[in-house]
């Protein structure tokens, strides 16, 4: 006579093994997909920086979304894409835009279409920090928002403050008047 308890236990055990194995495979796939996505983002950021270094205007701006924003080191530099193109064009036309090389980069994934990152850069201005948002447009990852910051060692900040005091006061006044 067939013991139904043993049959149900066997079926449950087989089901549990199959589900657990599939879950492990899914976790492994997700991990590898995250790695692939991060690699694709890193490659596009490197290509974006290289396009600037090579003064390749079209390649550089094709790696940005159509609604991209670039925030520069100067407080006045909050560029929407078309204004940033207009500012950048003469630099690219001279054959010497800017050269940023990532020393370190951290990439964080949001959903299937958004990621953010920060990077420490070797630039013609010395060490800078870049941070931003990447969007997947259905074909590739593109820069949607980029913020470039000059790094100032904490123990040097007191020496820098007086150097920028006049400009800072003008900017602050423009927002408070």
N, C-alpha and C positions, 0 to 999 in steps of 0.2 A: 504494500500500500504506500502511496506517495504521501510524504509528510508535507502539507501545505506550508508549514512554518519554514521548513528547509528550502522549499522552492522560492518563497517570498524573500527569504534571507539571501539566497543565491542571486536572485534577480536584482535585489537592492545592492548587493556587493558589486555586481558587474556594472550596474548603472553608476554607482559611486566612483568606481575606478575610471570609467569612460569619461564622466563629467570632470573629475579631478585632473585627468591627463589632458583633456581639452582645455581646461582652465589654465593649466601650466603652459600649454602651447600658446594660448592667447596672450598670457602675460609675457612670455618670451618674445612673441611677435611684436607686441606693443613696445617692449623695450628696444628691440632692434629697429622698429619704425621710428621711435623717438631719436635714436642715434642717427638714422638716415636723414631725418628732418633737420636735426641740428647740423649735420654735415653739409646739407644743401644750403642752409642759412649761412653757415660759415664760408662756404665757397662763394656765395653771392656777395657777401660783405667784402671778402678779399678781392673779388672781381670789381666791385664798386670802387674800392680804394685804388686798385691798379688802374682803372679807367681814368681816375683823376690824375694819378702820377704820370700816366701816358698822355694826358690832355686829350682823351677821347670823349668828347662832349656827348655824342649820341649814346655810346655805351654806358656812360655814367648815368645819364638821365633816364635811360631805358630800364635801369635797375631800381628806379624809384616809382612809387605809385603816382597816379595822376593827381592825387590830392595831398602829396607829400609836403612836409614842413621840415626845414633845416634851421636849427637854432645854433648860431655861432658863438664865439667867445665874447664878442662885444655885446653889451646890453642892448644895442640897437638892432642886432641881427636876429630877427624872427622872420624867416623867409618862407612865404608860400611858394609853391613850385615855380610858377612863371616868373615871379620876382627874383627867385634864386637863380633861375636860368639866365635872366638878364644880367644879374650881378656877376655870374660865373663866366659868361661867354668870353669877355675880354681876356680873362686868365687862361682859359682853354685855348683861345686863338693865339696867344703868345707862345703856346707850347709848354707852359709851366703852370699848371693849376696848383695842386698841393699833393704832398706825399705823406700818407698815413700808413703805418705798418702796425698791425696788431701785435702787441707783446703778450697779451693775455685777453681771453674773452670768455664770458659766461652767457649762455643762451638758456632761456626759460620758455617753455611751451605753454600756451594758453589752451586754445582749442585747435581744430584742424586748419584754421585760417589766420591765427594771430600768434606771434611770439615776441618776446622782448629780450634785450641783451644789454650788456655793458662791456666795454673793452678799454684796456689800457693801451695807449698808442705811442709810438715813436713818430714824431712829426718834426717839421722844420722849426716849430716853436718849442721844441723839447718834448717832454712827456706831457701828454694830454689824456683826457678821458672822453670817450664817446659812449653814448647810450641811446637806445632807440627802440622802435617798434618795427617789426617786419609783418607784412601781410602776404598771404598766399593768394594770388589772383586767379587760381585755377590751372596755371601753368608753371609758375615759379614764385619764389619768395622775393619780395621787393621791399625796399626801405620806405616806410610810411612816415616816420618821424625820427629825426636824428638830432641829438644835442651834443655839441662839442664843448668841452670845458677845459680850461687851463688848470693844471694841478699846481697847487701852492702848498709846500710843506708847512705843517702847522707851526713849526718854530720860526718860519719866515713871514707868516701872515701879518704880524705887527709892523714889519718893514714895508709891506705892500699897501696896507691901508692908506697911509698918507699919499702914496703915489696916485691913488685913484679917487681920493676924497673930493676933488673939485668936480670931476665927471659924475661921480655918484650923487653928489648933492643936486646937480642939474637934473639928473634923471628922476630922483626922488621928488624934487619940486614939480616936475612936469606931471607927475601922477597925483600929487596932493593939492595942487592949485585948482 
